[in-house]
Amino acid sequence: MQTQFTERALQEPRIREADRILRNCVHCGFCNATCPTYQLLGDERDGPRGRIYLMKALLEQPHAGDKITAETRLHLDRCLTCRNCETTCPSGVEFHRLLDIGRAEIESRVPRGFRERAFRYLLRRALGSPRAAAALFRMARGIRPLLPARLREKVPPAALPAGQRPLPGRHERRMLLLEGCVQPGLSPNTNAAAARVLDRMGIDLRPAASAGCCGAMDYHMNAARDGLDRARANIDAWWPEIEPGAEAIVQTASGCGAFVKDYGRLLADDPAYAEKAAAVSRLARDLVEVLQEEPLEQLGLRTARSLAFHCPCTLQHAQRLGGAVESVLSRLGFRLTSVVDAHICCGSGGTNSITQPEIARRLRDRKMRALEAGSPELIVTANIGCQAHLASADRTPVRHWIEAVDEALERAPLPG
């Protein structure tokens, strides 16, 4: 794709990056075939190729009128950042990086109204704090019967309590755990189950008390500075454990994992954090990456439980770990039902299920039909956003896959 940036514009790092990404695009349109919003809406501007053209025009014309940028913002807001287009693209276009640049440009040129800015700020603050998020969920459950139907389905059901975690210091192998921000309130048993399963594999899994939200929600809601500050705070929290030899930093939410693995790039220009951020990214592991390298067969697990696995976009497209969880579950004896169009987003998209509810609901219902086609006993996934969004349909139960493994192991004898 030809670009028309001036030499002066190209002095800005973000414009140079946008220019590089745009020039890789060959207009083929393969991306539209796997874009969930294009499939639903049929508008070229709601597909990756159309959004690329909109961002190109936006960035090349810094003095374009508000009408153009306001229209562009609508179509960029609808993007789920699922990155399916990147998996499909034969030219390696890094769409998500261009999207971050385009969204930031619109935010600076056409500020949102006060109510929308306030809502997005409160959303980031509430969901980015584990305590605030847990309190919000409890309150919402208390008034759920009084809410309109559309809001009622957004209220997550009461979570299963977290079981007891193993005592620390039992094993020589030691890994850190990112607890997350909304997961402790929505699914507190997920991290506890991960700790119990890794304990059986001879691994201590422990959180760093002062680590918090990974920063992805802030960063992708055009609050990049806040997102990077959260990344720095996590690095500071983990570093005292990394220096003595922590083996890995484990994420049970694939959305967090995708962002933590990007810390090195995001902080590459920060002289105080660049080296540490790169080290953190090298140590970051999705839970499935840890377990797939372990001798799972020694657990002696034999189960015939029927599961349907929803592979989150952040696992299959961002981290390129499609098929990894399915392989682990199959090795442990679970029976996985077939899921058509497994590469398509469920509609959660971080906060998109809240900010774009109609698109999110349609994608959720389509995904649930695909997951339920094989009549599974349980639907499992690897990201708390997907889990909560799919569970809001109030149909087949939805949980994290590690909880299914933990339950099966609790019923099985210890190895040896």
C-alpha positions in Angstrom: 0.0 0.0 0.0 1.4 3.4 -0.9 1.4 6.1 1.7 1.6 9.9 1.5 3.2 10.9 4.8 5.4 14.0 4.7 9.1 13.9 5.8 8.1 16.1 8.7 5.4 13.6 9.8 7.8 10.7 9.5 9.9 12.2 12.2 7.3 11.1 14.7 7.9 7.4 15.9 4.2 6.6 15.8 3.8 7.8 12.2 6.9 5.9 11.1 5.5 2.7 12.7 2.1 3.3 11.0 3.8 3.9 7.7 5.7 0.6 8.0 2.6 -1.3 8.9 0.5 0.3 6.1 3.1 -0.5 3.5 2.8 -4.2 4.2 -0.9 -4.3 3.3 -1.6 -5.5 -0.3 -5.4 -4.8 -0.3 -6.1 -8.6 -0.7 -9.1 -8.6 1.7 -8.4 -12.1 3.1 -8.8 -10.5 6.5 -12.5 -9.6 5.9 -13.3 -13.3 5.6 -12.4 -14.0 9.2 -13.4 -10.6 10.8 -16.4 -11.1 13.1 -17.8 -7.5 12.8 -17.5 -7.6 9.0 -19.4 -10.9 9.0 -22.2 -9.5 11.1 -22.5 -6.0 9.6 -21.3 -6.5 6.0 -19.8 -2.9 5.9 -16.3 -2.6 4.5 -15.5 0.0 7.1 -16.2 -2.6 9.8 -13.6 -5.0 8.4 -9.8 -4.8 8.8 -9.2 -3.6 5.2 -11.7 -0.8 5.5 -10.4 0.2 8.9 -6.9 0.3 7.5 -8.0 2.7 4.8 -9.8 4.9 7.3 -6.7 5.0 9.6 -4.5 5.8 6.6 -6.7 8.8 5.6 -6.8 9.9 9.3 -3.1 9.8 9.8 -2.2 11.3 6.5 -4.5 14.2 6.9 -3.9 15.7 10.4 -6.3 18.6 9.6 -9.2 16.6 8.3 -12.7 17.6 9.5 -14.4 16.3 12.6 -17.0 14.4 10.5 -14.4 12.1 9.0 -12.7 11.4 12.3 -16.0 10.9 14.2 -17.1 8.3 11.6 -13.8 6.6 11.8 -14.0 6.4 15.6 -17.3 4.6 15.3 -15.8 1.9 13.1 -12.6 1.6 15.1 -14.6 1.3 18.4 -16.5 -1.6 17.0 -13.3 -3.6 16.4 -12.9 -6.4 18.9 -9.1 -6.5 18.5 -9.5 -10.2 18.2 -6.5 -10.3 15.8 -8.0 -13.0 13.6 -7.1 -10.8 10.7 -3.4 -11.1 11.6 -3.6 -14.8 11.6 -5.3 -14.7 8.2 -3.1 -12.0 6.6 -0.5 -13.4 4.1 1.5 -10.1 4.4 2.0 -10.0 8.2 0.2 -6.7 8.7 0.3 -6.0 12.5 -3.2 -4.6 12.6 -3.5 -4.3 16.4 -0.5 -2.0 16.5 -1.9 0.2 13.8 -5.3 0.2 15.6 -3.7 1.5 18.8 -2.1 4.4 16.9 -5.4 5.2 15.0 -7.5 5.1 18.2 -5.1 7.4 20.1 -5.1 9.9 17.1 -8.9 10.1 17.1 -9.1 10.5 20.9 -6.8 13.5 20.7 -8.5 15.1 17.8 -12.2 14.5 18.5 -12.7 14.2 22.3 -15.6 12.2 23.5 -18.5 13.8 25.3 -18.3 14.2 29.1 -20.7 11.4 29.9 -18.9 8.9 27.7 -15.5 9.9 29.0 -16.7 9.6 32.6 -18.2 6.2 31.9 -15.0 4.8 30.3 -12.9 6.2 33.1 -15.1 4.7 35.8 -15.2 1.4 33.9 -11.4 1.3 33.8 -11.0 2.2 37.4 -13.7 -0.2 38.7 -12.6 -3.2 36.7 -8.9 -2.5 37.0 -9.0 -2.9 40.8 -9.7 -6.4 42.2 -11.4 -5.1 45.3 -13.5 -2.6 43.5 -14.5 -5.1 40.8 -15.4 -7.8 43.4 -17.6 -5.2 45.3 -19.2 -4.1 42.1 -20.1 -7.7 41.2 -21.6 -8.4 44.6 -23.7 -5.2 44.5 -24.9 -6.0 40.9 -25.9 -9.5 42.0 -27.9 -8.1 44.9 -30.0 -5.9 42.6 -30.1 -8.2 39.6 -33.8 -8.9 39.7 -34.6 -5.2 39.5 -32.5 -4.5 36.4 -33.8 -4.4 32.8 -33.3 -7.6 30.9 -30.4 -6.3 28.8 -28.5 -5.2 32.0 -29.6 -8.3 34.0 -27.8 -10.6 31.6 -24.5 -8.7 32.1 -24.5 -9.5 35.8 -22.3 -12.5 36.4 -23.7 -15.4 38.5 -22.3 -16.0 41.9 -18.9 -17.5 41.6 -17.7 -20.8 43.0 -15.7 -20.2 46.1 -11.9 -20.7 45.8 -10.7 -24.0 47.3 -7.7 -24.2 49.6 -4.4 -23.4 48.0 -1.3 -25.5 48.7 1.1 -24.2 51.3 4.0 -22.4 49.8 7.6 -23.7 50.0 6.8 -27.3 49.3 8.8 -27.6 46.1 12.1 -26.4 44.7 10.5 -25.3 41.4 8.8 -21.9 41.9 6.6 -19.8 39.6 4.8 -16.4 40.0 1.1 -16.0 39.4 -0.6 -12.9 38.0 -3.9 -13.0 39.9 -5.6 -10.5 37.5 -8.2 -7.8 38.3 -11.7 -9.1 37.5 -10.9 -12.8 37.8 -10.6 -12.9 41.6 -14.2 -11.5 41.8 -15.7 -13.4 38.9 -14.0 -16.8 39.2 -11.8 -17.0 42.4 -11.4 -20.7 42.1 -9.5 -20.5 38.8 -6.2 -19.4 40.3 -6.6 -21.7 43.3 -7.2 -24.7 40.9 -4.1 -23.7 38.9 -2.1 -23.8 42.1 -3.4 -27.2 43.1 -2.7 -28.7 39.7 0.8 -27.4 39.5 1.4 -28.5 43.1 0.8 -32.1 41.9 3.4 -31.5 39.3 6.0 -30.4 41.9 5.7 -26.6 41.3 5.0 -23.8 43.7 2.7 -21.2 42.2 2.4 -18.0 44.3 1.2 -14.5 43.6 3.3 -11.3 44.2 1.1 -9.4 46.7 1.6 -6.0 45.2 1.1 -7.0 41.5 -2.2 -5.9 40.0 -4.0 -5.4 36.7 -1.8 -6.2 33.8 -2.7 -2.8 32.1 -4.3 -4.2 29.0 -7.7 -2.6 29.7 -6.3 0.9 30.2 -4.0 0.6 27.2 -6.7 -0.6 24.8 -9.2 2.0 26.0 -6.9 4.9 24.9 -5.3 5.3 28.3 -1.9 4.1 27.3 0.0 6.0 30.0 -2.1 4.4 32.7 -1.7 1.0 31.1 2.1 1.3 31.0 2.2 2.6 34.6 0.4 -0.6 35.6 3.0 -2.6 33.7 5.8 -0.8 35.5 4.2 -1.5 38.9 3.9 -5.2 38.1 7.5 -5.3 37.0 8.5 -3.7 40.4 6.3 -6.3 42.2 7.8 -9.3 40.4 11.4 -8.3 40.3 12.3 -9.2 43.9 11.0 -12.7 43.1 12.6 -12.9 39.6 16.2 -12.1 40.8 16.3 -15.1 43.1 15.3 -17.4 40.3 11.5 -17.6 39.7 11.1 -20.0 36.8 8.1 -18.2 35.1 5.3 -15.7 35.5 2.1 -17.6 34.9 -1.2 -16.1 33.6 -4.4 -18.1 33.7 -6.2 -15.4 31.7 -5.0 -15.4 28.1 -5.8 -11.7 27.7 -3.4 -10.8 30.5 -0.8 -13.2 29.1 -0.9 -11.5 25.6 -0.3 -8.1 27.1 2.4 -9.2 29.6 4.3 -10.9 26.8 4.3 -7.5 25.1 5.8 -5.5 28.0 9.3 -5.7 26.4 8.1 -4.0 23.2 5.9 -1.5 24.9 8.6 -0.3 27.3 11.5 -0.7 25.0 12.1 3.1 25.0 12.0 3.5 28.8 15.6 3.4 29.9 14.6 2.6 33.5 12.4 -0.4 32.6 13.4 -1.6 29.1 15.7 -4.4 30.3 13.5 -5.6 33.1 10.4 -5.5 30.8 12.1 -7.7 28.2 13.1 -10.2 31.0 9.4 -10.2 32.2 8.2 -10.9 28.7 10.6 -13.8 28.3 9.4 -15.3 31.6 5.7 -14.8 30.9 3.8 -18.1 30.3 0.2 -19.0 29.7 -0.8 -21.8 32.1 -1.1 -24.2 29.2 2.5 -23.6 28.2 3.6 -24.8 31.6 1.4 -27.9 31.7 2.1 -29.0 28.1 5.7 -29.5 28.9 5.0 -31.6 32.0 4.6 -35.4 32.2 0.8 -35.2 32.6 0.4 -39.0 32.0 2.1 -39.5 35.5 -1.0 -38.0 37.1 -2.9 -41.2 36.2 -6.0 -39.3 35.3 -8.7 -41.2 33.4 -11.9 -39.3 32.7 -14.5 -39.5 30.0 -16.1 -36.1 30.7 -17.4 -34.3 27.6 -16.1 -30.8 27.1 -16.4 -28.1 24.5 -13.4 -25.8 24.4 -13.7 -22.1 23.4 -10.2 -20.9 22.4 -10.0 -17.2 23.2 -8.7 -14.9 20.5 -5.9 -13.8 22.8 -4.7 -17.4 23.1 -5.0 -18.5 19.4 -4.3 -15.2 17.5 -2.2 -13.1 19.9 -0.2 -15.8 21.6 -0.4 -18.3 18.7 -1.3 -21.2 21.1 -4.3 -22.5 19.2 -4.7 -26.2 19.9 -2.5 -26.2 23.0 -5.3 -26.5 25.6 -7.1 -29.1 23.4 -3.9 -31.2 23.3 -3.5 -31.0 27.1 -7.1 -31.9 27.8 -7.0 -34.8 25.3 -3.8 -36.2 27.0 -5.7 -36.1 30.3 -8.5 -38.2 28.8 -11.3 -35.6 28.3 -13.6 -36.0 25.3 -13.7 -32.8 23.3 -16.7 -32.1 21.1 -16.3 -30.5 17.7 -16.7 -26.7 17.4 -17.3 -25.1 14.0 -15.7 -21.8 13.3 -13.6 -22.1 16.4 -11.4 -19.2 15.1 -14.2 -16.7 15.4 -14.4 -14.3 18.4 -17.1 -14.9 21.0 -17.8 -11.1 21.2 -16.2 -10.4 24.5 -13.3 -8.3 23.2 -12.1 -7.0 26.5 -14.7 -4.3 27.4 -16.5 -4.5 24.0 -19.2 -6.7 25.6 -20.1 -3.5 27.6 -19.3 -0.8 25.1 -20.7 -2.6 22.1 -23.5 -4.8 23.6 -25.5 -5.5 20.5 -22.6 -6.8 18.4 -21.3 -8.7 21.5 -24.6 -10.4 22.1 -25.0 -11.6 18.5 -21.5 -13.0 18.4 -22.0 -14.7 21.8 -25.2 -16.4 20.7 -23.6 -17.6 17.5 -20.6 -18.9 19.5 -22.9 -20.7 22.0 -24.7 -22.5 19.2 -21.4 -23.8 17.9 -20.1 -24.8 21.3 -23.4 -26.6 22.3 -23.7 -28.5 19.0 -21.9 -31.5 20.4 -24.0 -31.5 23.6 -21.0 -31.1 26.0 -21.4 -31.4 29.8 -19.4 -28.3 30.2 -18.0 -25.4 28.2 -14.4 -24.4 29.1 -12.2 -21.6 28.1 -8.9 -19.9 29.0 -9.9 -16.2 29.5 -12.1 -14.6 32.2 -13.6 -12.1 29.7 -14.8 -14.9 27.4 -15.9 -17.0 30.4 -18.1 -14.3 31.8 -19.5 -13.2 28.4 -20.4 -16.8 27.4 -21.9 -17.5 30.8 -24.1 -14.5 30.5 -26.2 -16.5 28.0 -27.3 -18.6 31.0 -27.2 -21.9 29.1 -24.5 -24.6 29.3 -22.2 -23.9 32.3 -18.9 -22.1 31.4 -15.7 -22.4 33.4 -12.0 -22.2 33.1 -10.4 -25.4 31.7 -8.1 -25.7 34.7 -11.1 -26.1 37.0 -12.3 -29.1 35.0 -8.8 -30.6 35.3 -8.6 -29.9 39.0 -12.0 -31.5 39.7 -11.1 -34.6 37.8 -7.8 -34.9 39.7 -9.6 -34.5 43.0 -11.5 -37.6 42.2 -8.4 -39.5 41.1 -5.8 -41.1 43.4 -2.5 -39.3 43.8 0.3 -40.8 41.6 2.4 -43.4 43.3 
